[in-house]
Every structure is written in structure tokens, then in C-alpha cells.
């Protein structure tokens, strides 16, 4: 019930293309779904987050789509750039509990 | 404003040795946590604290101790290091925004190798 399953494990996209990373969760008590971006040798940094009261949230080229009934959410990176090459982690948790379950990560490489 | 700082950046230990990983934040966040990151396993929560004097266990607490005597500091102690504790350790701090969002900030990490 505590798992967050993330796919794919790695992704290669051409510059200007769309990168899509998917996550699925099991615990229906989760109500906060952040995405983190991590560059080599650095700590993860919050990219964008969503709550289940909306089905989509967009910030610049980054969009989260959320499907509450399917217990799935995904990150879309539009017009992917080589600077987006990083590892992306989804996470899920119940806000206020401060305990988040992370996905296993997706290593994205954007080709110039 | 330095954010979340961690020391040391790298550490090599022998099996059975003990050490303390340091974590400090200057954002007056009430919540702090420790994660370990292993290849193919994402980040797993070791221990967390919701305020000075209050700590609790996460997913993988065995072999680690924490204490929180001040809001700023949250050290992680390895009592008797084992090779299975070879990992990258991240400290994070968090606060609530407008009572709704939880924004978590991570430190740069400590890469620990246990021989």
C-alpha cells in the first residue's frame, strides 16, 4: 500500500520533443504529489507539485496530469532541452504527515 | 541564506566504526528528515522530526539514531557502520505554505562508503 511505481527507468528524447514520466500509487490517503529534479552530485529539487483537487497543473514547460480514479499521475516536459537531462523522481504523501514515498527515478537524457 | 547544509560531503568508514552526519538549515523549518538514496531504489526515509525534541522512524531506521535539540540541526548517527549502509545520504527540511503545500528542500548529500 505504500509503494509508488515509476516508469520508465530511463528515457532518451530528442531536443524539442515531449518527455513523459509516469507514476502510480496505492494509498488513497495520499493527497500531495510532488516531482523532483536531480542533477548528478546534487540533492533533489522540487520541480512541481499537485493536489488531487485538480487534474492538471502547468508551470512553464512542465505539466503534471493527475488521474485520481486510476491513482496515476505523470510529468510532461514540453519542448525538452539538453539542460533538462537529469533524474526525475515522483513522490506521494499525505500532507501534514511529512512522510513521502518516492518512486525509483527516471534518468532523462535529451539529445541536442 | 544557505538553505540546507550537510557535512561531510564524502566519508569512508570501516565496518564497526561510528560517525555522525551533520545537517543544518537556516530557514526556521519545523520539519527535517534523513533519506538514503541507493541505485534503482529512489529515496527512502530513515528518520524524521516535526520539531525540536520530537523524532520518529521512517521506512529504514535500523542502524541509525537521530536527535533534534534545536530547530536548526538534525544529526544522523551511525552506531556501528555496516557495508549495507554504503549510500548517499540526503537531509531535507520542510515547511507548510498557506497551510496546504508541503515544500521540501534537500541538502547536497553525503556520500558514505563502508568497507
Interface residues (C-beta under 8 A of the other chain):
Chain A: X2 X4 X6 X9 X32 X34 X36 X41 X42 X43 X44 X45 X46 X49 X51 X89 X93 X95 X96 X98 X99 X100 X102 X103 X104 X105
Chain B: X4 X31 X33 X35 X40 X41 X42 X43 X44 X45 X48 X50 X58 X59 X90 X92 X94 X96 X100 X101 X102 X103 X104 X105 X106 X107 X108 X109
